[in-house]
Amino acid sequence: MKNANFDRIMAGLNEAVEIVEGRADPSTYRIHAPPTVDVRAIRRRRGLTQAAFAGRYGFALGRVRDWEQGRTTPEPAIRILLTVLDKEPEAVSRALAAASD
């Protein structure tokens, strides 16, 4: 009997192979938001205060405080943005600079 986790892993691997080989339909790609993000750690790695972080990336200061203190959790789209900001901050900076042109 196959394990459900094994089945999910195999499905993901098969999907990855289809993408790499160009056989997958890009409209079917799904991005999975991480279940949690450490907003404080991300902000600190950028060397910003809460106010500067909120201002730079368009978040309400109160929302940043709530996330960091665990009162609320960022929505999935925000968790995706924060993950990109954490892993590829230059990409976010380039995108925001291009959007302001």
C-alpha positions in Angstrom: 0.0 0.0 0.0 1.4 3.4 -1.0 1.8 6.2 1.4 -0.2 9.4 0.7 3.0 11.5 1.2 4.8 9.3 -1.3 2.1 9.8 -3.8 2.2 13.6 -3.4 6.0 13.7 -3.7 5.9 11.6 -6.9 3.2 13.8 -8.4 5.4 16.8 -7.6 8.4 15.2 -9.2 6.5 14.2 -12.3 5.2 17.8 -12.6 8.8 19.1 -12.2 10.0 16.8 -15.0 7.1 18.0 -17.3 8.1 21.6 -16.6 11.8 21.1 -17.2 11.1 19.2 -20.4 8.7 21.8 -21.6 5.6 19.5 -21.7 3.7 21.3 -18.9 1.1 23.9 -19.6 2.3 27.1 -17.8 -1.3 28.1 -17.0 -1.5 25.1 -14.7 1.5 26.0 -12.5 0.6 26.6 -8.9 2.7 28.5 -6.4 2.3 27.3 -2.9 2.5 29.9 -0.2 4.7 28.9 2.8 2.5 28.2 5.8 4.5 30.7 8.0 7.1 33.4 7.6 9.3 35.0 10.2 8.5 38.7 9.4 10.8 40.0 12.1 13.8 37.9 10.8 13.1 39.0 7.2 12.9 42.7 8.3 16.1 42.4 10.4 18.0 40.8 7.5 17.1 43.9 5.5 18.4 46.1 8.3 15.2 48.0 8.6 13.1 49.3 11.5 9.4 48.3 11.5 8.5 51.7 10.2 11.1 51.7 7.4 10.1 48.1 6.4 6.4 49.0 6.3 7.1 52.2 4.3 9.4 50.6 1.8 7.2 47.7 0.9 3.8 49.3 1.3 2.6 47.5 4.5 0.7 49.3 7.3 3.0 49.7 10.3 0.4 48.2 12.6 0.1 45.1 10.3 3.9 44.6 10.5 3.7 44.8 14.3 0.8 42.4 14.4 2.7 39.9 12.3 5.8 40.1 14.3 4.0 39.8 17.6 1.9 36.8 16.3 -1.4 38.6 16.6 -2.2 38.0 13.0 -0.7 35.9 10.1 0.0 37.4 6.7 -2.4 36.3 3.9 -1.0 33.8 1.4 -0.1 36.4 -1.2 1.8 38.4 1.4 3.7 35.3 2.6 4.7 34.7 -1.0 5.9 38.3 -1.4 7.8 38.1 2.0 9.4 34.9 0.9 10.6 36.4 -2.4 11.8 39.5 -0.4 13.7 37.2 1.9 15.3 35.0 -0.8 15.7 37.5 -3.7 15.5 41.1 -2.3 17.2 42.5 -5.4 14.4 41.1 -7.6 11.8 42.9 -5.4 13.8 46.1 -5.6 14.2 45.9 -9.4 10.4 45.2 -9.8 9.4 48.1 -7.6 11.9 50.5 -9.3 10.6 49.4 -12.8 7.0 49.9 -11.6 7.7 53.5 -10.6 9.2 54.4 -14.0 
